[in-house]
């Protein structure tokens, strides 16, 4: 099931295991992983996009390996909260994932996630070359941590 509302997903679903965060780009997919207590998000991997079905197969393999109970997918709203072209491609991707797994998918506002990740990496004095390799999974981590903070704030 695909949810645009995390609170509704928490009412209907049982998140007992780790949660995977995804930052969907046109060339890459950044992946982050929560700890088993669902408190902390950590950078995990970056998938170089090839074909949607192959990309999803990689994500499903990770979900199986780490007993993932939910997916947090970055939802790229425009700054004025409107939905643009990137939102439509994200929803299409989510629908394709939904066809291959029963893991709930939560769309989470990702505005400024890449910018925030970039600032973190710059403040850590990471070189431009290394930032380029890390930025996608760091953005996924930022997205997932925001969702985890919300989950833990409401006490589920």
BATI-642125 format. One record per atom (N, C-alpha, C): residue in three letters; x, y, z. Coordinates in steps of 0.1 Angstrom, whole numbers, plus 5000, padded with zeros to 4 digits. Layout:
BEGIN
ALAXYZ ...
END
This chain:
BEGIN
UNK500849885000 UNK500050005000 UNK500950125000 UNK500550224993 UNK501250354992 UNK500450455001 UNK501250525009 UNK500650625018 UNK501350765016 UNK500450865016 UNK501051005016 UNK501051055030 UNK500450985039 UNK500251035053 UNK500950925062 UNK502050965068 UNK502750875077 UNK501850835089 UNK501150925095 UNK500350895107 UNK499250785103 UNK498650795091 UNK497750695087 UNK498450555085 UNK499550565079 UNK500350435077 UNK500650375091 UNK500950455100 UNK501350395114 UNK500050335120 UNK498950395117 UNK497650335123 UNK497350205117 UNK497650185104 UNK497250065096 UNK498249955095 UNK499549995096 UNK500549895094 UNK501349865107 UNK502149755106 UNK502849715118 UNK504349715114 UNK505049825119 UNK506449845116 UNK507249785127 UNK507649655126 UNK508349585137 UNK509849575134 UNK510249595122 UNK511649575118 UNK512149705112 UNK513349695106 UNK513949815100 UNK513149885089 UNK513450005087 UNK512850085076 UNK513950135067 UNK513550125054 UNK514550165043 UNK514050305038 UNK515050395036 UNK514850525030 UNK515350535016 UNK514550595007 UNK514950604993 UNK514950744988 UNK515950794982 UNK516050924975 UNK516150894960 UNK514950904954 UNK514850864939 UNK515350974930 UNK516450954923 UNK516851054913 UNK516750994899 UNK517051074889 UNK516951024876 UNK518150934872 UNK519250954878 UNK520450874875 UNK520850774886 UNK520350804899 UNK520750724910 UNK519550714920 UNK519650614929 UNK518750604940 UNK519550594953 UNK519450684961 UNK520150684974 UNK519350594984 UNK520150514991 UNK519450425001 UNK520050445015 UNK519150455024 UNK519550455039 UNK518750345046 UNK519250315058 UNK518650205065 UNK518550245080 UNK517450215086 UNK517350245100 UNK517950125108 UNK518250155121 UNK518650055130 UNK517349975133 UNK517549855140 UNK516349775143 UNK515349835153 UNK515849935161 UNK514850005170 UNK514150125163 UNK514550145150 UNK513950255142 UNK514150395148 UNK515350415153 UNK515650545159 UNK516650625150 UNK517550555144 UNK518650615137 UNK518750575123 UNK518850665114 UNK519050635099 UNK520550645096 UNK520950555088 UNK522350555084 UNK522450535069 UNK523450605062 UNK523650585048 UNK523950435045 UNK523350385034 UNK523650245031 UNK524250225017 UNK523650275007 UNK524150244993 UNK523550344983 UNK524150344971 UNK523650414960 UNK523450324949 UNK522250314943 UNK522050234931 UNK522250324919 UNK523050284909 UNK523150354896 UNK521950304888 UNK521050394885 UNK519850344878 UNK520150294864 UNK519450184861 UNK519650114848 UNK518250104841 UNK517450024847 UNK516049994842 UNK515249984855 UNK514050044855 UNK513250044867 UNK513049904873 UNK512749804865 UNK512549674870 UNK513749624877 UNK514949644872 UNK516249604878 UNK516449674891 UNK516249804890 UNK516449894902 UNK515549844914 UNK514249814910 UNK513349764921 UNK513749624926 UNK514249544917 UNK514749414921 UNK515849424932 UNK516749524929 UNK517849544939 UNK517249594952 UNK516249674952 UNK515649724964 UNK514949614972 UNK514249524964 UNK513549414970 UNK514549324977 UNK515749294971 UNK516749214977 UNK517249274990 UNK517449404990 UNK517849465003 UNK516849455013 UNK515549475009 UNK514449455019 UNK514349315025 UNK514649215017 UNK514549085021 UNK515749055031 UNK516949095027 UNK518149075034 UNK518049135048 UNK517449255049 UNK517449325062 UNK516049335069 UNK515149245065 UNK513849235071 UNK513149375072 UNK513049435061 UNK512549575060 UNK510949565062 UNK510449655071 UNK509049655073 UNK508349775067 UNK509049865062 UNK508449985055 UNK509550055047 UNK509050125037 UNK509850205028 UNK509450355029 UNK510350435031 UNK510150585031 UNK510750635018 UNK509850675009 UNK510350724996 UNK510150874996 UNK511350944993 UNK511351084992 UNK510251134982 UNK509451234986 UNK508351284978 UNK508751424974 UNK509151444961 UNK509751574957 UNK508651684954 UNK508051734964 UNK507051844962 UNK507851974958 UNK507252054950 UNK507852184947 UNK507852274960 UNK508552374960 UNK508652464972 UNK507352524977 UNK506452534967 UNK505152594970 UNK504152484973 UNK504552364976 UNK503752244979 UNK503052184967 UNK503152234955 UNK502552174944 UNK503252054939 UNK502551974931 UNK503151854926 UNK503551874911 UNK504851844908 UNK505351864895 UNK505651734888 UNK506451734878 UNK506851624870 UNK507551514878 UNK508451554887 UNK509151464895 UNK508251384905 UNK507151444909 UNK506251374918 UNK505551264910 UNK505151294898 UNK504551194890 UNK505451074887 UNK506751094885 UNK507650984883 UNK507850904896 UNK507850974907 UNK508050914920 UNK506850824923 UNK505650874920 UNK504450794922 UNK504450674913 UNK504850684901 UNK504950574891 UNK505850474897 UNK507050514902 UNK508050424907 UNK507450344919 UNK506750424928 UNK506150364940 UNK505150254936 UNK504350284926 UNK503350184921 UNK504050054915 UNK505150074909 UNK505949954904 UNK506449874915 UNK506949944926 UNK507449874937 UNK506349794944 UNK505149864945 UNK503949804951 UNK503549674945 UNK503749664932 UNK503449544924 UNK504249424928 UNK505449454933 UNK506449344936 UNK506649314951 UNK506049394960 UNK506149364974 UNK504949414982 UNK504749354993 UNK503649395002 UNK504149495013 UNK505449535012 UNK505949635022 UNK505349765019 UNK504749825030 UNK504149955028 UNK505150065024 UNK504650155016 UNK505550265010 UNK504950395015 UNK505750475022 UNK505250605027 UNK506050715019 UNK505250805013 UNK505850915006 UNK506151025016 UNK507351075017 UNK507751165027 UNK508351295020 UNK507851405024 UNK508351535018 UNK509851545019 UNK510451555008 UNK511951555007 UNK512451695004 UNK511651795004 UNK512151935000 UNK513451965008 UNK514452015001 UNK515752055007 UNK516551945013 UNK516251815010 UNK517051715016 UNK518451705010 UNK518551724997 UNK519851724991 UNK520651844995 UNK520051954996 UNK520652075001 UNK521252055015 UNK520351995024 UNK520751975038 UNK521951875039 UNK521851765030 UNK522951665030 UNK524251735025 UNK524151815015 UNK525351885010 UNK525951975021 UNK525152045028 UNK525652135039 UNK526352045050 UNK525851935053 UNK526451845063 UNK527751795058 UNK527851755046 UNK529151705040 UNK530151815039 UNK529751935035 UNK530652055035 UNK531152085048 UNK530252085058 UNK530752115072 UNK531652015077 UNK531551895072 UNK532451785076 UNK533751785068 UNK533951885060 UNK535051905051 UNK535351795042 UNK534251735036 UNK534351625026 UNK534651695013 UNK535551635006 UNK535951694993 UNK534751684983 UNK534851774973 UNK533751774962 UNK533651644956 UNK534751574953 UNK534751444946 UNK534051344955 UNK534351334968 UNK533751244977 UNK532251274980 UNK531951404980 UNK530551454982 UNK529651394971 UNK530151404959 UNK529451354947 UNK529051204949 UNK529951124955 UNK529650984957 UNK528750954968 UNK528751054978 UNK527951024990 UNK526551094991 UNK526351194982 UNK525251284984 UNK523851214983 UNK523751114974 UNK522451054973 UNK522050964985 UNK522950894990 UNK522650815002 UNK522550905015 UNK523251015015 UNK523051115026 UNK521751175025 UNK521251215013 UNK519951265012 UNK518851165016 UNK519051035013 UNK518150935017 UNK518150925032 UNK519250945038 UNK519450935053 UNK518651055059 UNK518851165053 UNK518051285058 UNK516551265058 UNK516151205046 UNK514651175044 UNK514251075055 UNK514950965056 UNK514550865066 UNK514550915080 UNK515550985084 UNK515651035097 UNK514551125101 UNK514051205091 UNK512851295094 UNK511651215097 UNK511451105089 UNK510351015091 UNK510450935105 UNK511650895108 UNK511850825121 UNK511650915132 UNK512051045131 UNK511851135142 UNK510351155144 UNK509551165133 UNK508151175134 UNK507551045141 UNK507950935137 UNK507450805142 UNK507750805157 UNK508850835161 UNK509250835176 UNK508650945184 UNK508351055177 UNK507651165184 UNK506251125188 UNK505551055179 UNK504151025182 UNK504050885190 UNK505250825192 UNK505250715201 UNK504850575196 UNK505050555184 UNK504750425178 UNK505950335178 
END
